[in-house]
Structure formats: C-alpha cells, structure tokens
Amino acid sequence: MRLIFKILIFLLINLNVFADIKQYEIEGISLGDSLLDFYSEKYIKIKSKDYGYSDKSFTPLSNVTKNVKTYDAMQIYYKTDTPKKIIYALDGVAWYKNNIKACEKERQKTIKEITALFPNSEKKDIGIIKHKEDKSGKSTKNEFRFIFDDGSYVRVTCYDWSKKMKYWDHLRVGFVHPEFRKWLDSVTYK
C-alpha cells in the first residue's frame, strides 16, 4: 500500500479540523501521552539520542520501530523533566535512502491530500532551509505546515542529508506541540 494512501486513511479516520491536536494519533500515540504507556524505561533509554542540543528541555527518541506498522519508524520527543515522559512532538518517518526526488514527490502528494481535507486551515510553506545539525550547510529540509489556533501544527517534511551526515533521506509527517515549537525554533547544536 502506498504511503500517501496510508496517510490519507489515517487523516480521514483520526483528524477533525476543529479538534485539539492532542486527539490526533500516529501509530496510536498522541501528543500529551506518556511514553511509559507504550514503551519500557529500558527501550526509551536505548532509543534516546543526544543530538547535541544546547538546551536539554526535550529528549528525542530516534528510529523507534517497536509497534510501528504504517511507517518505517517514528521519532518522538518528550519533555525531559516530566517523570511520565510526556510527548511533545511525534513524527511518522518513511525512508528514502539516497532518493530525495521520490521523497519530494510523495511530500507533494501528501500536502495536496491534506490541503483537500483542510481547505480553510492556515498553511505555511517553510520551503527549503539548511539543517542546523549539518555545519557544512549541505543538508536541507523542505517543510510545509498546517497550523492550528493554539500554535501547534502538522508538518510534512523531506530531509535531504549530505553524505557526510550518514543519515538517510526521509519523509516525516508529524505533530508539534506549541511549547516544543518554540524550543525547536530557538535551540542550537553544540
């Protein structure tokens, strides 16, 4: 089954344009949920990644594959100082190893489908920007956002990594809490 079809079915079943973003799900997980309801402390520790952020307010879990069916993996950020490990950002990830053109094609299809579902939502094409993590400036991301009244948003992003970074190109479809959005916009990499 094509990724776009999976995303469309997910949106038709789970999204309501007037609903709170916390009601949306990826692989049965929503913003505001506790990671501990889905994963053990041991698994969370194994998947936690230090990207060298200047501010450690949020902790990323990278390449989460346990209980993932629709996507290839998930990336999840939880607020570091919450004992229940409350989720503030959640992305479904589809890999496009060394194939950014295929990623961009799927990204455009996904944006078109989501736009049809939410014709009156605020939309923002962030465009192609250099990824902060790659100091060479050769890695980029191309992001489109569907923004909610509370400042949270749904994002559809292709990541085009330079060979030096040793990451795979990929598409992300995800949800971002407004507090995480502010942090992400201000954080730097050491």
N, C-alpha and C positions, 0 to 999 in steps of 0.2 A: 504494500500500500504506500502511495506517495506521501511524503512528509506534509505537503500542503493539505491533503485530504484529512490527515490526522489532526492537524491544527484547526482546520475548519470545523470538523466534528466536535473537537474539544470546545471551541468557541460557541458553537450552537447549543451545546448541552450545558456548559458551565457559566457562560457570561451573560450578564444583564447590564445594558449600558447605564442604567441608573443605580446599579448595586454598588456597594462598598467593595473596593479592590480585595479586601480580606476574604471575600466569598469566592474568589477565583482560585482555581486549582491547576497545578501541573503535577501529574502522577499522583493525585490525591492529596497533595500538600499545598497549603495556603500561607500567605503572609500572616504573621501573628501566631502561627502554630509553634509548638515546642518541637525541636529536633528530636528530643528524647521520646516523643510519641512514635517515631518512625525508625530511629537508629540507636544502637547502643553507644554508651560513652566510648567504648573501645573503637568502634567503627568511626565515630566522629573524630576521635584523636588521629586515627590513621589517615583520614581524608582531609584533615585540616592542613592548610597550606599557608606558608608565610611568603607573601609576595613582596615583602619589604616596604609595606606602607608606613608612612611617617606617623600615622595615628592608628592605634590598635583597637579602636572602639568597636570594630566589627571583625569577625573572623570568617574567612572563606573556607568552604569545603569544596574541593575540586575533584572533578571526574567521578562524581557519585554515580555508581551503576547499580547498586543494590535496589531491587524493586522498581527498576526503570523499564518501561515497556514501550512507550510512544517514541522516546528519543534515544539517542546513543548514550547520553549521560545527562547529569544535572550539575549545576553549580549553585550552591546555596551559601548565603551569608547570614550569620546570626550575630546578635548583639553580644559582645564578649562578656560584659558584666552581668548578664542575666543567668541565674542558676538553671533555668529551664531551657536555655539556649533558644531564645525566641527568634524566629525567622523574619528578616527584613528585606531580603532580595532572593529571588528564585528564578532560575533560568533552565529551560529545556535546551539541550545542546545537540546539534546534528553535525557530525564531522564531514568535512570536505577536504581531505588531505591533498594539499598542493593543487586545489581546484577552486580557486576563488570565483571563477566565472560561473560555475554551477551553483555556488553559494549565492551569488548575486541574483541569478535567475530565480532561484527559489525564494529569496528575500523579496523580490518584486512581486511575485505571485502571492506571497503571504500578505504583504502590505495591501495589495489590491483586494484580497478576500476580507481582511479585517476592516478596511475602509468601507466596503459594501455593507458590513454589519453595523458600523457606527458612522453613518454619513454626517452626523452633526457633532461628532466629538472633535475636540481640539487636536490638531495634528501638527507635528513639528518634525521636519526633515533636518536632522542634525548634519547630515552629509558625511563626507569622508574627512576624518581627522586622524592625526598621528596618535598612536597609542603611547601613553605616558610611560609604560613599563620598558619600552624599547628606546634606549638612549640614542641609538643610531638614527632614529626617526624614520626607519624603513617599514615599520609595522603600522597598519592603519585599521580603523574600524569605520564602518558605514552604518549609521544608526537612524532609525525612524521611530518616533514616539507617538503614542495615543495617550493624551494627558487627561487626568481626572481632576475634578474640582478640588480635591484635598491635596493636590500636588503629587500624588502617586501616578505611576504610568506603566503602560505596557510598552515593551521595546522589542523591536525586530532589528537585529544587528548581524552583519557579516564581519568577521575578524580575518584580516589578511596579514598573517605573520611572516616576517622575514625569515630566511633560512637560519640565520644566526640565533634566533629565539628558540628554535626547535619545538615550536608548538604547531599543531595542525590548524589550517584554516577551518572556520566553522561558522554555522548559523546559530544564533541564540534568539529564543522567544521567551520573554520573561516579564516578571512583575517587580516593581521597585517601590518601596515604602518612601514617603516624603523625607523622613529623617535620614534614611540611607542615601537618598538622592543628594541631600546637602553635603553629607560626608564624602560621597564619591566625587562630587564636583570640586571639593577642596583638598582632598588627600594627595600627597605626592609619594613618589617611590624613593627609597634611600639608595 
